[in-house]
Amino acid sequence: MPNYHIWTIGCQMNKAESERIASLFERKGYRHTPNAAQADFIVLNTCVVRQNAEDRAVNKLRNLKPLKKSRPDLKIAVTGCWVDSNTERLKTNFPYVDYLFKAGDCPPWEDRNEWSQALPEQPQVSTYVPIIQGCNNFCAYCIVPYRRGRERSRPLSEVVCEVKELVKRGTREVTLLGQNVDSYGHDLPDKPELADLLTELTKIDGLYRIRFLTNHPKDMSKRLIQTIARLDKVCKNITLPVQAGSNEILKAMRRGYTIEDYRRLIGEIRLEIPDVALSNDIIVGFPTETIAQFQQTVDLLTELRFDVVHIAAYSPRSGTIAARKLADDVPPDEKKRRLLIIEQLQEKITAEINAGLMGKTIEVLVEGKEKGKWYGRTGSDKLVFFSDNANHTGKLVHLKIESTGPWSLQGTVNR
Ligand code: SF4
């Protein structure tokens, strides 16, 4: 029986696409191997959002060259954001690669129809479902629109059918994915919105929870906020990246909103959804960012208190507007210093927010067992561990929170 091996780095979108590629291999009778040297077909699903992700992908690819030389019948395919439109150039530099295809496209050796219906045979309790590919925004630092192209939404009925099928196979929670889920549907004939999709998905029996990633502060509508507030199955957990706390830096980043707009939006969300958990992304050391402008980011995070903040130090990506027009003028040590300041601040805020859950009973969807303990997530996306003899996979349990920390909580089953 032939073996396949898939190597994936990067965002959830890449992980979701790799799961789908894997399901088609399985259907053809291939078996998964974690060892590339034993594979008959290797797929690298790459990311170029940061330089080190790109370097890892290129190293991985170079390491496969001797393997291909010793076994010419081995098939090597590369996808993900590393594959740009100039595949001829990549083919010249890496002639031993059999297939190059852009992120989200149908693998060239597969049937297009089968690809559109590809689903994991045994999906996870919590599964990612891409709903929109690409991005129309062109934030100054971001390579995604160049590599994943312009926004393309999947028809609402196709997403609903897919989620129904996933639920039949055991999924209990879906996370709808898109670089900007607020744009969902604008390119479809009847222009459905994310709010319409959420409303349809909540009607599926056996689906317990719906999440979505990522929202854009300039595009999140009042209607969507009210829909999230109204629908029980929709998790009260929103990822709304602000990226920086200074209006000058937001302008240079081409984000399309001001700090005043952002603050107003957070106020509106908290008014409609009082128990909402908010996540954020921050870039420190963007070109021209002064210490005073960085301090504005610190002040904003201190004021608005997010549940989770993902922090990155700016690194120029060739081909982006920032890399073309702005000098990378914040020294690496200073970027590191700023990153640490925010990490420490956020660790404290998250620990304080989580400590507020101490002694409370919370509903958790159990995803599996690790090192003898069950683990799952609250609707607000907090990771909770607990011990119990019964099998809880895929079930909603009520846990009394016994201890808390910045990264996870511990609980006991409340019977
Ligand atoms: S919204 Fe901005 S940061 Fe997000 S994918 Fe689009 S261009 Fe990149």
Residues whose N, C-alpha, C, O or C-beta is under 5 A from the ligand:
A	BS01	SF4	C135 N137 F138 C139 C142 V144 Q179
